Amino acid sequence: MFGKLALWLLKRAPAPVFKPESIRKVLFLRDNDKFGDLIVSTIAIRELKLAGKQVDVIAGLRNAELLKLNPHVDQLHVHNDKLFSVIKLALQLRKEKYDLLIDLRNEVPTYKDIVLMSWSKVRHVIGFNRELYPVFDVNLKEDFSLNQHAAWRNFALLEALHIDCKHCNRHYDVHIDSVEEGKVQTYLKNLPKQRTLLINLKGEGPYRRLDQAQLDAILAYMQGNYADWNIVLTAKPEDLAGISTIGMQKSPFRTYFAAVALVKYADVVISPDTSIVHAAAAFDKPLLGLYEKDRTSTYLNSRAWGPNNQNAVVVQSSEFSVYSIPLPALVEGLAQVMNNNFPHINERKISYDMAEIKN
């Protein structure tokens, strides 16, 4: 009985022949509340809108805030992941008569995703490497062994829709509330020094974080070579337990969007692998990106989700944690970022080992 019910819930009517030129009304599925994933996909959202499409987005409760001010999003659908909420949203979307639902995610579709795709009765559903899921009638192939950056999917999607993107804007499209932005600008202006190094303490999970010794090494380098800079540390209050911030300014802001504004107006950013890395790329911000060792040899996270930023230097650990990056390697990476953007005539020489540094 349950099996028949599941088949009925997940069944989708056969799709018509896919004709890219007929696509006018598109719907992005971005409800996994991953800020970095959303930032990377804003290229396609913008370019589809500029190509004359209606662009709507399904977002989660958290990441919806990042799209509310985006002028390239026509309509925002927000929901939680409860099955009742998914079915209710699908029935609402059915009335909109979408031509195309776009899923750029890597995650395996859940049964709730498939319910949403089936019940919303969109004409076409497009995704990457989805040949095992009949709900997707348009399947684009990505060879993971090539370890292309995740932003590649934007351009593969646009090509599949016959949108010429040879000369399009390749920057991410991030918009910040002007009130939040003003508060951050005022805060930075009132700091004692003119320039600011922003340190983001932690990314997702327990392994993408700096430890006290690494913070002390950064502080010592800056005080020895760039003493006329502010050092601002941004982190959730609970992540600062046991961390000494002597010699640094603790950000007084508590929202993710204030952290993004800090990235925009700081002069240099240091961050573990997390969405702040992609926010820095959106604003062409000089960045020291800190990455753990890749956990597989076939899919390199440090490449697929690297900074995608010509002003970035990456230091990658030989172990599965950011806090295992040796101090000399960390400082050498910081020196490289600073010298690339703010050369210092009295720079001291520092050796390093046990980690990989990439431009």
Secondary structure, DSSP 8 states (H G I E B T S, - for coil): -HHHHHHHHH---------GGG--EEEEEE-S--HHHHHHHHHHHHHHHHTT-EEEEEE-TTGGGGTTT-TT-SEEEE--S-HHHHHHHHHHHHTT--SEEE----S---HHHHHHHHHTT-SEEEEES-TT-TT-SEEE---GGG---TTHHHHHHHHHTT---TTS--S------HHHHHHHHHHHHTSSSSEEEEEE-B-SSSSSB--HHHHHHHHHHHHHH-TTEEEEEE--GGGGTT---TTSEE----SHHHHHHHHHHSSEEEEESSHHHHHHHHTT--EEEEE---S-SSS-HHHHTS---TTEEEEEESSS-GGGS-HHHHHHHHHHHHHHHS--TT-------SEEEE-
